[in-house]
Amino acid sequence: MLDLSSLNPRQREAVIHEGGPLVVFAGAGSGKTRVITFRVAQLIASHDVAPWRILAVTFTNKAAGEMRERLLNLLGEQGAAVRVGTFHATCARLLRRHGESSGVSKDFTIYDDQDQQALVKRVLRDLGLDEKRYQPKAIAGRINRAKQEVQGPGEIETPDAWSEVVRRVYATYEERLRLANALDFGDLIYRTVRALESDQDFREAVVGRFAHVLVDEFQDTNHAQFRLVRLLSEGHRNLCVVGDDDQSIYRWRGADRRNILDFRASFPDATLVKLEQNYRSTQRILRAANAVIERNTDREPKELWTDNPEGDAILVVRTMDERDEARLVLRGIRELSTRGHRLSDVAVFYRTHAQSRVIEESLRSANIGYRIVGGMRFYDRAEVKDLLAYLRVMTNPSDDMSLLRIINTPPRGIGKSTIARLLDSAAHYGQGLTDLLDDDATLAQFGSAARKRLGAFRGLMGGLREVAASGAPLGEIGADLVHRSGYAEMLQHDDTPEADARFQNVQELVASMDEFQRERPECTLAEFLENVTLQTSADEQVGGDRVTLMTVHAAKGLEFPVVMVTGLEEQVFPFKGIDPWEDPEELEEERRLAYVAFTRAEQRLVLSFAAVRRIFGQQRVGIPSRFLTELPREDIEWIGARSSSPRQASATEDRDHGPRESYIDYSEGSDLSDLEGLRRGMQVRHPKFGVGEVREVMQGSPPRVSVRFSGWGTRTIIASYLVPA
């Protein structure tokens, strides 16, 4: 008999459910993996279900490994016989064993993303289509989305010329896969669903194998994955899905949280269980997370609670700019270390990868080790390294390694055979590549097409070197490079989710050049490059205990004693371009992202925003994120600069007073008469205009203030832009 005494009542209800459809809404930190593994063990121990007739599906190999380990601990050898795997691994196994009746050979090859893009590139070339106009990565992404919707080439809509090209490429691509006896990742699920729906032999062989199907992280499933698990459980209907619609943050890659929200529409007799007891966070952290997520209207109502202590107040810290924010992070880490925390206890979150640069530089300057989860260090990112290679050749034309990196980046038709001939000539004549390119006699040895492309590259680099030697500001040199090289155009035409992040990193590199020169007005481009090289070399020497840096997307499923969430400003988090009137779902996804960030914290949560932030190549005034206005006042403490010299607020400092309100009430539609001291005649400070005198306070949403500034005249300012002087 399985001992269930360690389970709470709701967990136990989900575990002992005997059969039929079951949907478990599992809040953050509520023990969902424990419920799944105990449910599997209960089916085996109490209901005599054979282990190999239970299928448990997860999204990642890590999650599958953790589930297998827990089952082994609970069941011993029987646990090893349970079919646990990712969606893709499960489908690959089914297709290899039973797919021949559907035209799938058991010895098929699986193409990864790089293989897929290489094949799409070949298809584009064979169809006479321009790779620059129809980028292989974008076409491959559209094919993947079609397979997520279980759509073949003839089923996708073609409202425009681009979509028609996708259909043509998709059709030829599928034929090439067939000839190569290969499937891509999308095919593994797509072909399994097709076989289950249309091949009776396959369906009978597969569906009869399993008596129970369990799915973890069901809120992250796409259309094809939902159809798959529904088909696999069609005969017995013993389908258990576990997830949390409030943690659905992957809409951009095809996840559809309606799969869990509408589960009872597909299975009207489904039993619903909510896991709301949290075992991770303090009461204050949970109240804050609940207060934010309850603003979403399209969700399954639930409210996390805990028996954990009340905990410390959540700190909301106003910093002057992104550099000040990075210093806040550094001070907090140092103080935590003095109190016995390891560096690995601390996680720093940001909304976009581009925000990590300033934080990385601050930690490096203090010789504090860090690791980046789900991404690369800023200066290791491909687009950053590409542009640094350009800059190195601009200052040192003899740098052949850097030149080889950029000679066909962005793609300009200089292929491997042309590069090989250049290298042969360089070895034969004992010259560098730049010298060869500058030699008309060398170029004359190539065919007209290659000669033209090499000549264009030579002209490009010559022009860039002239700009570098002109003494122009570093920021202008960087911006000119991004534009003239075609790098910006390449990313702007890249129709993939990653392209935006890559372009932000490019903008951030240009911003770092400008910032470097503002701090060192007499510096040169060579000195900037030397500084970058020394920083990245120092990274490799740091080992042992490290702080964790990551985007909020990468943080899902993790937990840390201390979490610092940075950049909580409008147009940063929530992200720029979010229009709640045009697409309210986008704002609700951003709010779910904030909820995920807050619920990663076990003991301490620090939230920060900047009065001014230079990001994505622009300097902008920071409006505090609406998510900060939604926090319960009794659980937060506002800390911020009341003057141009902010006091050194640490992320962990003790205070003998309770939580206090912000010096500005950021709540929507607030009455300005309730604002702390904001009145006619008082002195206030604005990030751009400096110190001024309040002339009039105007109620509204947002509230505004008429302020007279020296040298700027009278301006009407949104109240949240101002602080007492």
C-alpha positions in Angstrom: 0.0 0.0 0.0 1.4 3.4 -1.0 1.8 5.9 1.9 -0.1 9.1 1.0 0.2 10.8 4.4 2.7 13.4 3.2 0.2 14.7 0.6 -2.2 17.6 1.4 -6.0 17.0 0.8 -6.0 18.4 -2.8 -2.9 16.6 -3.8 -4.4 13.4 -2.4 -7.6 14.0 -4.4 -5.7 14.1 -7.6 -3.5 11.1 -6.8 -6.4 8.7 -5.9 -8.6 9.7 -8.8 -9.4 6.3 -10.3 -10.1 6.8 -13.9 -11.6 9.1 -16.6 -10.4 12.6 -17.6 -8.7 14.7 -14.9 -7.4 18.2 -15.1 -5.2 19.5 -12.3 -4.6 23.3 -12.0 -1.3 23.3 -10.2 -0.2 26.7 -8.9 3.5 27.7 -8.7 5.4 25.7 -6.0 2.4 23.5 -5.3 4.1 20.2 -5.8 2.8 19.2 -9.2 5.7 16.8 -10.1 5.1 15.1 -6.7 1.4 14.7 -7.6 2.2 13.2 -11.0 4.7 10.7 -9.7 2.5 9.7 -6.7 -0.4 9.2 -9.1 1.6 6.9 -11.3 2.7 5.0 -8.2 -0.9 4.8 -7.0 -2.1 3.4 -10.3 0.5 0.6 -10.1 0.3 -0.1 -6.3 -3.4 0.2 -5.7 -5.1 -0.4 -9.1 -2.8 -3.1 -10.6 -2.0 -1.1 -13.7 1.1 -2.5 -15.4 3.9 0.1 -15.4 4.5 -0.2 -19.1 0.9 0.6 -19.8 1.3 4.1 -18.2 2.6 6.9 -20.4 3.8 10.1 -18.8 4.7 12.9 -21.2 6.8 16.0 -20.3 8.4 18.9 -22.3 12.1 18.6 -21.4 14.6 15.8 -21.0 15.4 17.3 -17.6 11.8 17.0 -16.4 11.6 13.4 -17.8 14.8 12.5 -16.0 13.5 13.9 -12.7 10.3 12.0 -13.0 12.1 8.7 -13.7 14.3 9.3 -10.7 11.3 9.9 -8.4 9.5 6.9 -9.7 12.5 4.7 -9.1 12.6 6.0 -5.5 8.9 5.3 -5.0 8.6 2.0 -6.9 12.0 0.5 -7.4 12.3 -1.6 -10.5 8.7 -1.1 -11.4 9.3 2.6 -11.7 11.8 2.0 -14.5 9.2 0.3 -16.6 6.9 3.3 -16.8 7.0 5.0 -20.2 8.3 8.5 -19.4 9.5 10.8 -22.1 9.2 14.1 -23.9 6.6 14.6 -26.7 9.2 14.2 -29.4 11.0 11.2 -27.9 7.6 9.4 -27.3 6.5 10.0 -30.9 9.9 9.0 -32.3 9.6 5.7 -30.5 6.0 5.0 -31.7 6.9 5.8 -35.3 10.0 3.6 -35.3 8.0 0.7 -33.9 4.7 1.0 -35.7 5.1 3.7 -38.5 5.7 1.5 -41.5 2.0 1.1 -42.3 1.9 4.9 -42.6 5.0 5.1 -44.8 7.5 5.9 -42.1 10.6 3.7 -42.2 11.8 2.5 -38.8 15.4 3.6 -39.6 14.5 7.2 -40.4 16.9 10.0 -39.6 15.8 13.0 -37.4 16.9 16.4 -38.8 17.6 19.0 -36.2 17.0 22.8 -36.7 20.3 23.3 -38.5 19.7 20.3 -40.8 16.2 21.7 -41.5 17.4 25.2 -42.4 20.1 23.7 -44.7 17.5 21.7 -46.5 15.2 24.7 -46.9 18.2 26.7 -48.2 18.8 24.0 -50.9 15.1 24.0 -51.8 15.1 27.8 -52.2 18.1 27.6 -54.5 16.6 24.8 -56.6 13.3 26.8 -56.9 15.3 29.9 -58.0 14.2 31.9 -55.0 16.3 34.7 -53.4 17.6 33.6 -50.0 17.8 37.2 -48.9 14.2 37.9 -49.6 13.0 34.5 -48.4 15.3 33.7 -45.5 15.7 30.0 -44.8 15.2 30.4 -41.0 11.9 32.3 -41.5 10.6 29.8 -44.0 11.6 26.9 -41.7 9.8 28.6 -38.9 6.6 28.9 -40.9 6.8 25.3 -41.9 7.1 24.4 -38.2 4.1 26.5 -37.3 2.1 24.7 -40.0 3.0 21.3 -38.5 2.0 22.5 -35.0 -1.4 23.2 -36.5 -1.3 19.7 -38.3 -1.4 21.4 -41.7 0.3 19.9 -44.8 1.5 22.0 -47.7 -1.9 22.0 -49.3 -3.7 23.1 -46.2 -1.9 26.3 -45.3 -3.6 29.6 -46.2 -1.9 31.7 -48.9 -3.4 35.2 -48.6 -0.2 36.8 -50.0 2.8 36.1 -52.3 5.0 35.2 -49.4 2.6 32.6 -48.1 2.4 31.1 -51.6 6.2 30.8 -51.6 6.1 29.1 -48.2 3.6 26.6 -49.6 5.8 25.8 -52.6 8.9 25.5 -50.5 7.0 23.3 -47.9 5.8 20.9 -50.6 9.3 20.5 -52.1 10.8 20.3 -48.7 8.5 17.4 -47.7 9.4 15.6 -50.8 13.1 16.0 -50.1 12.6 14.7 -46.6 10.9 11.6 -48.0 13.7 10.9 -50.4 16.2 11.3 -47.6 14.2 9.0 -45.3 14.2 11.8 -42.7 11.8 13.5 -40.4 12.3 16.9 -38.7 11.3 17.7 -35.1 7.9 18.9 -36.1 7.2 15.7 -38.1 7.6 13.5 -35.1 4.4 14.8 -33.6 2.7 15.8 -36.9 3.2 12.4 -38.5 2.1 10.6 -35.4 -1.1 12.5 -35.2 -1.8 11.9 -38.9 -1.1 8.2 -38.5 -3.4 8.0 -35.5 -6.2 9.7 -37.4 -5.9 7.9 -40.7 -4.1 4.6 -40.3 -6.2 2.0 -38.5 -3.3 -0.5 -38.1 -1.1 2.2 -36.5 -4.0 3.4 -34.2 -4.8 -0.1 -33.0 -1.1 -0.9 -32.3 -0.5 2.4 -30.4 -3.7 3.2 -28.6 -3.9 -0.3 -27.1 -0.5 0.0 -25.6 -1.5 2.5 -22.9 -4.1 2.4 -20.2 -3.3 5.8 -18.7 -1.8 8.9 -20.2 -0.4 11.8 -18.0 0.8 15.1 -19.3 2.9 17.7 -17.4 2.9 21.4 -18.2 -0.2 21.1 -20.2 -0.6 24.9 -20.5 2.4 24.8 -22.9 1.0 22.4 -25.4 0.2 23.4 -28.9 -2.6 22.2 -31.2 -0.8 19.2 -32.5 0.2 18.1 -29.0 -3.3 18.4 -27.7 -4.6 16.3 -30.6 -1.9 13.7 -29.9 -2.8 13.1 -26.2 -6.5 13.1 -27.0 -6.0 10.4 -29.6 -3.7 8.4 -27.4 -6.4 8.3 -24.7 -9.4 7.9 -27.0 -10.2 4.3 -26.1 -9.9 4.4 -22.3 -10.2 8.2 -21.7 -7.9 7.9 -18.7 -6.2 11.2 -19.5 -4.7 13.3 -16.6 -3.3 16.7 -17.5 -1.5 19.0 -15.1 -0.6 22.6 -15.6 -1.2 26.2 -14.7 -2.7 28.7 -17.1 -1.2 31.5 -15.0 2.3 30.2 -16.0 1.6 30.0 -19.8 4.3 32.3 -21.2 5.2 30.6 -24.5 2.4 31.9 -26.8 5.1 33.2 -29.1 6.3 29.7 -29.9 2.9 28.1 -30.4 1.7 27.3 -26.9 -2.1 27.5 -26.5 -3.3 27.8 -22.9 -6.9 27.3 -24.1 -5.9 23.6 -24.2 -6.1 23.6 -20.4 -8.7 26.3 -19.9 -11.1 24.5 -22.3 -10.2 21.0 -21.3 -13.7 20.4 -19.8 -15.2 21.5 -23.1 -13.5 18.6 -24.8 -14.0 16.3 -21.8 -17.3 17.4 -20.1 -17.1 14.7 -17.4 -13.6 15.7 -16.4 -12.8 16.0 -12.7 -11.1 19.3 -11.8 -8.6 19.7 -8.9 -6.8 22.9 -7.9 -3.5 22.8 -6.1 -3.2 26.2 -4.3 -1.0 25.5 -1.3 2.4 26.8 -2.1 5.5 25.2 -0.4 8.1 27.6 -1.8 7.5 31.3 -1.0 6.6 33.5 1.9 3.1 34.8 2.5 4.1 38.3 1.3 5.6 37.1 -1.9 2.4 35.1 -2.6 0.1 38.0 -1.8 2.1 40.1 -4.3 2.0 37.5 -7.0 -1.8 36.9 -6.5 -2.5 40.6 -6.6 -0.8 40.9 -10.0 -2.2 37.8 -11.7 -5.8 38.4 -10.5 -5.9 41.4 -12.8 -6.0 39.0 -15.8 -9.6 38.3 -16.8 -9.2 35.2 -18.9 -8.0 32.6 -16.4 -9.1 29.8 -14.1 -9.6 31.5 -10.7 -7.2 30.4 -8.0 -5.3 31.9 -5.1 -2.0 30.6 -3.8 -1.6 30.4 0.0 1.1 29.0 2.2 1.9 27.9 5.8 5.3 29.5 5.4 6.2 32.5 7.5 5.0 36.0 6.6 8.5 36.9 5.4 10.3 40.2 4.7 8.6 43.1 2.9 9.1 43.1 -0.9 11.5 45.9 -1.8 10.6 48.1 -4.7 13.7 50.2 -5.6 13.8 53.3 -7.8 17.2 53.7 -9.3 18.5 56.7 -11.3 19.5 54.7 -14.4 20.5 51.2 -15.6 24.0 51.7 -14.1 22.6 52.6 -10.8 20.3 49.6 -11.0 23.4 47.3 -11.7 25.1 48.8 -8.6 22.0 48.0 -6.5 22.3 44.4 -7.6 26.0 44.4 -6.7 25.4 45.9 -3.3 22.6 43.4 -2.6 24.8 40.5 -3.5 27.6 41.7 -1.3 25.4 42.2 1.7 23.7 38.8 1.2 27.2 37.2 1.2 28.0 38.8 4.5 24.9 37.2 5.9 25.9 33.7 5.0 24.2 33.4 1.6 26.0 31.7 -1.2 26.2 33.5 -4.6 24.1 30.7 -6.1 21.2 31.6 -3.7 20.7 34.8 -5.8 19.0 35.1 -9.2 18.8 38.3 -11.2 16.0 38.4 -13.8 15.4 40.7 -16.8 12.8 40.8 -19.6 15.2 40.7 -22.5 18.7 39.4 -23.1 20.0 42.9 -24.1 19.5 44.1 -20.5 22.1 41.7 -19.1 25.2 43.7 -20.4 25.2 46.4 -17.8 24.6 43.9 -15.0 27.3 41.6 -16.3 29.8 44.4 -16.5 29.0 45.4 -12.9 29.6 41.9 -11.6 32.8 41.5 -13.6 34.2 44.7 -12.2 33.7 43.4 -8.7 35.1 39.9 -9.6 31.8 38.2 -8.8 31.2 35.1 -10.8 27.9 34.6 -12.6 26.3 32.2 -15.0 23.7 32.9 -17.6 20.9 30.3 -17.9 19.1 29.8 -21.2 21.4 32.1 -23.1 25.0 33.3 -23.6 27.0 36.1 -22.0 26.5 39.3 -23.9 29.8 39.4 -25.7 29.5 35.7 -26.6 26.3 36.1 -28.6 26.8 35.5 -32.3 25.5 38.9 -33.5 27.7 40.7 -31.0 30.8 38.7 -32.0 30.0 39.3 -35.7 30.0 43.1 -35.2 33.1 43.0 -33.0 34.8 41.1 -35.8 33.9 44.0 -38.2 35.3 46.5 -35.7 38.5 44.5 -35.3 39.1 44.4 -39.0 38.4 48.2 -39.2 41.2 48.8 -36.7 43.5 46.0 -37.7 43.1 45.0 -41.4 45.6 42.1 -40.8 43.2 40.3 -38.5 42.4 37.4 -40.9 40.4 35.3 -38.4 37.9 38.2 -37.9 37.8 38.9 -41.6 36.9 35.2 -42.3 34.0 35.5 -39.8 32.5 38.5 -41.6 33.4 38.1 -45.3 30.0 36.4 -45.9 28.1 37.8 -42.9 25.5 38.9 -43.7 25.3 36.6 -46.7 26.6 38.3 -49.8 27.2 35.4 -52.1 30.9 34.7 -51.2 30.9 31.0 -50.9 33.2 28.4 -49.4 35.0 27.7 -52.7 35.8 31.4 -53.2 37.0 31.6 -49.6 39.1 28.5 -50.0 40.8 30.0 -53.1 41.5 33.2 -51.2 43.2 31.2 -48.4 45.2 29.2 -50.9 46.4 32.4 -52.5 47.3 33.9 -49.1 49.3 30.8 -48.2 51.0 30.8 -51.6 52.0 34.5 -51.6 52.5 34.9 -47.9 50.0 37.7 -47.7 47.1 38.6 -45.5 43.5 38.4 -46.8 43.0 42.2 -46.8 46.2 42.7 -48.8 44.9 40.1 -51.3 41.5 41.8 -51.6 43.2 45.1 -52.2 45.2 43.6 -55.1 43.3 43.9 -58.4 45.5 41.2 -59.9 44.3 38.7 -57.3 40.7 39.5 -57.9 41.2 39.1 -61.6 41.8 35.4 -61.0 38.2 34.9 -60.0 35.1 34.7 -62.2 33.1 37.8 -62.9 30.4 37.1 -60.2 32.9 36.3 -57.5 35.1 39.2 -58.5 32.1 41.6 -58.2 31.2 40.3 -54.8 34.7 40.4 -53.4 35.1 43.9 -54.9 31.9 45.0 -53.1 33.2 43.6 -49.8 36.5 45.4 -50.3 34.7 48.7 -50.9 32.6 48.1 -47.8 35.5 47.5 -45.6 37.5 50.4 -47.0 34.6 52.8 -46.3 34.2 51.4 -42.8 37.9 51.9 -42.1 37.7 55.5 -43.2 34.9 56.1 -40.8 36.9 54.4 -38.0 39.9 56.6 -38.8 38.0 59.8 -39.0 37.7 60.3 -35.3 33.9 60.0 -35.3 32.3 59.2 -32.0 32.3 55.5 -31.2 28.5 55.3 -31.1 28.3 56.8 -34.6 30.9 54.3 -35.9 28.9 51.4 -34.5 25.6 52.7 -35.9 27.2 53.3 -39.3 28.6 49.7 -39.3 25.2 48.2 -38.4 23.5 50.1 -41.2 26.2 49.9 -43.9 27.1 46.3 -43.5 23.5 45.2 -44.0 23.3 43.6 -40.6 20.3 45.7 -39.6 18.5 44.9 -42.8 19.2 41.2 -42.4 17.7 41.0 -38.9 14.7 43.2 -39.9 13.8 40.8 -42.7 14.2 37.8 -40.4 10.7 36.7 -39.5 11.6 34.6 -36.4 11.0 35.3 -32.7 14.8 35.3 -32.1 15.4 38.1 -34.6 14.0 40.8 -32.3 16.3 39.7 -29.5 19.3 39.7 -31.8 18.5 43.2 -33.1 18.2 44.4 -29.5 21.7 43.0 -28.8 23.0 44.8 -31.8 21.5 48.1 -30.5 22.9 47.4 -27.1 26.4 46.9 -28.5 26.2 50.3 -30.2 25.0 51.8 -26.9 27.9 50.2 -25.1 30.3 51.9 -27.5 28.7 55.3 -26.9 28.6 54.7 -23.1 32.3 53.7 -23.1 33.3 56.9 -24.8 31.1 59.1 -22.5 33.0 57.6 -19.5 36.4 58.0 -21.3 36.0 61.0 -23.8 39.5 60.5 -25.3 39.3 56.8 -25.9 39.7 55.1 -29.3 38.0 52.3 -31.0 41.0 50.1 -30.4 40.8 50.8 -26.6 37.1 49.8 -26.6 37.9 46.5 -28.3 40.8 45.9 -25.9 38.4 46.5 -22.9 35.9 44.0 -24.3 38.6 41.4 -24.9 39.9 41.8 -21.4 36.4 41.5 -19.9 35.6 38.3 -21.8 39.0 36.8 -20.9 38.4 37.5 -17.3 35.0 35.7 -17.5 36.7 32.4 -18.3 38.9 32.6 -15.1 36.0 32.9 -12.7 34.8 29.5 -11.2 33.0 28.0 -8.3 30.0 29.7 -6.6 28.1 32.0 -9.0 25.1 34.4 -9.2 22.5 33.3 -11.8 21.4 35.7 -14.5 18.5 35.0 -16.8 15.5 36.2 -18.7 12.2 35.6 -17.0 11.3 33.1 -19.7 14.3 31.0 -18.8 13.4 31.1 -15.1 10.2 29.0 -15.4 10.4 25.9 -13.3 13.3 27.2 -11.1 13.4 28.6 -7.6 15.9 30.7 -5.6 16.1 32.0 -2.0 16.6 35.6 -3.3 15.2 36.9 -6.6 15.9 40.4 -8.1 13.7 41.4 -11.0 15.1 44.4 -12.9 13.8 46.8 -15.5 10.2 47.0 -14.2 9.2 49.9 -16.4 6.6 50.4 -19.1 7.9 49.5 -22.5 10.5 47.2 -20.9 8.4 45.0 -18.6 5.7 44.9 -19.9 7.6 44.9 -23.1 7.6 47.6 -25.7 4.8 47.5 -28.3 2.3 46.0 -26.0 -1.1 47.6 -26.7 -3.8 46.4 -24.3 -6.5 47.9 -26.5 -5.3 46.2 -29.7 -4.3 42.9 -28.2 -5.3 42.4 -24.5 -3.9 38.9 -24.7 -0.4 40.3 -25.1 -0.7 42.3 -21.9 -2.1 39.3 -20.0 0.9 37.2 -21.2 3.2 39.9 -19.8 1.4 39.8 -16.5 1.7 36.0 -16.4 5.4 36.5 -17.0 5.6 38.9 -14.0 3.7 36.3 -12.0 6.3 33.6 -13.0 9.1 35.9 -12.0 7.7 36.8 -8.6 6.9 33.2 -7.7 10.5 32.0 -8.3 11.5 33.7 -5.0 11.5 31.6 -1.8 12.5 34.2 0.9 13.3 37.6 -0.6 12.0 39.5 -3.6 13.5 42.7 -4.9 11.9 44.7 -7.7 13.7 47.6 -9.4 13.0 50.3 -12.0 15.0 53.2 -13.4 14.1 56.8 -13.8 16.0 56.9 -17.0 17.2 53.9 -19.0 19.4 53.6 -22.1 18.3 50.5 -23.8 18.0 49.2 -27.4 20.2 52.2 -28.5 17.8 54.8 -27.0 17.6 56.8 -23.8 14.1 56.9 -22.4 12.4 58.2 -19.3 11.3 55.2 -17.2 7.6 55.0 -16.2 7.2 52.5 -13.4 5.6 49.3 -14.6 1.9 48.9 -14.1 2.7 45.6 -12.3 4.3 47.6 -9.5 1.1 49.6 -9.0 -0.8 46.4 -8.6 1.2 45.2 -5.6 -0.5 45.3 -2.1 0.9 48.4 -0.2 1.1 46.5 3.1 3.5 44.0 1.7 6.0 46.3 -0.1 8.6 48.9 0.9 9.5 51.6 -1.6 13.1 52.8 -1.7 14.3 55.6 -4.0 16.3 58.7 -4.5 14.7 61.9 -3.3 17.5 64.0 -4.7 20.2 63.9 -7.3 22.4 61.9 -4.9 20.4 58.8 -4.0 21.1 57.3 -0.7 22.8 53.9 -0.9 19.9 51.6 -0.5 20.8 47.9 -0.3 18.6 45.1 -1.4 18.6 43.6 2.1 19.1 46.3 4.7 17.2 46.0 7.9 14.8 48.7 9.1 13.1 49.1 12.4 10.0 50.6 10.7 7.3 48.8 8.8 6.5 49.1 5.1 5.9 52.6 3.9 4.3 53.9 0.8 6.1 55.3 -2.2 6.8 59.0 -2.3 4.5 58.8 -5.3 1.3 56.9 -5.5 1.6 55.0 -8.8 -1.9 53.4 -8.6 -4.1 54.0 -11.6 -6.5 56.9 -11.3 -5.2 58.0 -7.9 -6.3 61.3 -6.3 -3.4 63.6 -6.4 -4.4 65.2 -3.1 -3.4 61.9 -1.5 0.1 62.0 -3.0 2.8 62.5 -0.4 3.4 66.3 -0.3 2.8 67.0 -4.0 1.4 70.5 -3.9 1.7 73.9 -5.6 5.1 75.6 -4.9 7.0 72.5 -3.9 10.3 71.6 -5.7 10.4 68.5 -7.8 13.0 66.8 -10.0 12.6 65.5 -13.6 15.2 63.2 -15.2 15.6 65.5 -18.2 14.5 69.0 -17.2 16.1 69.0 -13.7 14.6 70.8 -10.7 11.4 72.8 -11.1 8.5 74.3 -9.1 5.0 72.8 -9.1 2.5 75.3 -10.6 -0.6 73.2 -10.8 -1.7 69.6 -10.0 -4.2 68.1 -12.4 -6.3 65.1 -11.6 -6.8 62.5 -14.3 -5.5 59.2 -15.6 -2.6 59.4 -15.6 -2.3 62.4 -13.2 -0.3 65.3 -14.6 1.6 68.2 -13.0 2.4 71.7 -14.4 6.0 72.5 -13.5 8.1 75.6 -14.2 11.7 74.6 -15.0 14.7 76.9 -15.2 15.8 77.2 -18.8 12.9 75.0 -20.0 9.8 77.1 -19.1 6.6 75.6 -17.9 5.9 72.0 -18.9 3.1 69.6 -18.2 4.5 66.3 -16.9 3.0 63.0 -16.0 3.2 62.8 -12.2 5.1 59.5 -12.1 8.0 61.1 -13.9 8.7 63.4 -10.9 10.3 63.0 -7.5 10.6 65.5 -4.7 13.8 67.6 -5.1 
